[in-house]
Amino acid sequence: MSNYTVERIKVATPDKVELMTKVFKPNEEIKDNLVVVLVHPYSILGGRQALLKGIASGLAQNGYRAVTFDMRGVGESTGRASLTGFAEVKDVIAVCNWVSEHLDSHRILLVGSSA
């Protein structure tokens, strides 16, 4: 039995792409008003949010909220991956904006993973 929960959310980008997002929340007291947003490796190279589940669950088990998401064109997210990565930057910004508006956080720590 884990001491955290995972909530699935769809986050919309300004260009109307829907990003499948998971919010890992500790069941006990939250240690800090910080949310860690984890960004998976470039999707064209096989990146997806499932690669960050271990880090996100570890953070939640230790009292921190963590967010993972599939960028456009990955998993259940709509849209298409770009060759330049510029569109994916919009995805990161949209998720961070959603976090600041919906998770009552004063701080966001952005963590990227590379292929």
C-alpha positions in Angstrom: 0.0 0.0 0.0 1.5 3.3 -1.1 1.4 6.5 0.9 0.6 8.6 -2.0 -2.1 9.0 -4.7 -1.9 9.7 -8.4 -4.5 11.8 -10.1 -4.8 11.9 -13.9 -5.6 15.3 -15.4 -5.7 16.7 -19.0 -3.9 20.0 -19.3 -4.7 22.2 -22.4 -2.1 24.2 -24.1 -2.8 27.6 -25.8 -2.7 25.9 -29.2 -5.4 23.4 -28.0 -3.3 20.3 -27.4 -4.4 18.2 -24.5 -1.6 16.8 -22.4 -2.1 13.7 -20.2 -0.7 14.7 -16.8 -0.3 12.8 -13.6 -0.1 14.5 -10.2 1.6 12.5 -7.5 0.4 13.6 -4.0 1.5 12.4 -0.6 -1.3 11.1 1.6 0.4 12.6 4.7 1.4 16.1 5.3 3.0 18.0 2.5 6.5 19.0 3.5 6.9 22.1 1.4 4.7 24.3 -0.7 6.8 23.1 -3.7 5.7 21.2 -6.7 8.3 19.3 -8.8 7.4 19.2 -12.5 9.3 16.4 -14.2 9.9 16.7 -18.0 10.6 13.5 -19.9 13.2 13.1 -22.7 12.5 14.3 -26.2 9.5 12.3 -27.5 11.0 11.5 -30.9 13.8 9.7 -29.0 11.3 7.6 -27.1 10.6 9.9 -24.1 7.4 9.5 -22.2 6.2 10.3 -18.7 6.3 6.7 -17.5 10.1 7.0 -17.5 9.8 9.4 -14.6 7.3 7.4 -12.5 10.0 6.2 -10.1 11.3 9.7 -9.3 7.7 11.1 -9.0 6.6 8.3 -6.6 9.8 8.7 -4.6 9.1 12.4 -4.2 5.5 11.8 -3.2 6.5 9.1 -0.7 8.8 11.6 0.9 6.1 14.3 1.2 6.5 16.3 -2.0 4.0 16.8 -4.8 5.3 15.8 -8.3 3.8 16.2 -11.7 4.6 14.2 -14.9 3.1 14.6 -18.3 3.3 13.3 -21.8 4.3 15.9 -24.3 2.3 16.4 -27.5 2.1 13.3 -29.6 3.0 10.9 -26.8 0.7 8.4 -25.1 -2.7 9.9 -24.5 -1.7 13.4 -25.3 -3.0 14.9 -28.5 -1.0 16.8 -31.2 2.2 15.9 -32.9 5.8 16.0 -31.8 7.9 18.7 -33.5 11.3 18.2 -35.0 12.6 21.4 -33.4 11.2 21.0 -29.9 9.8 24.5 -29.9 6.2 23.3 -29.6 7.2 21.1 -26.6 8.4 24.2 -24.8 4.8 25.3 -24.9 3.8 22.0 -23.3 6.2 22.6 -20.3 4.9 26.2 -19.9 1.3 25.0 -20.0 1.8 22.4 -17.3 3.7 24.9 -15.1 0.9 27.4 -15.5 -1.7 24.7 -14.6 0.3 23.8 -11.5 0.6 27.4 -10.3 -3.2 27.9 -10.9 -4.5 24.6 -9.5 -2.1 23.2 -6.9 -1.8 26.3 -4.7 2.0 26.3 -5.0 4.3 29.2 -4.5 7.2 27.4 -6.0 7.8 25.1 -8.9 11.0 23.1 -9.4 11.4 22.1 -13.0 13.4 18.9 -13.5 14.3 17.7 -17.0 15.5 14.2 -18.0 17.5 13.6 -21.2 17.8 10.7 -23.6 
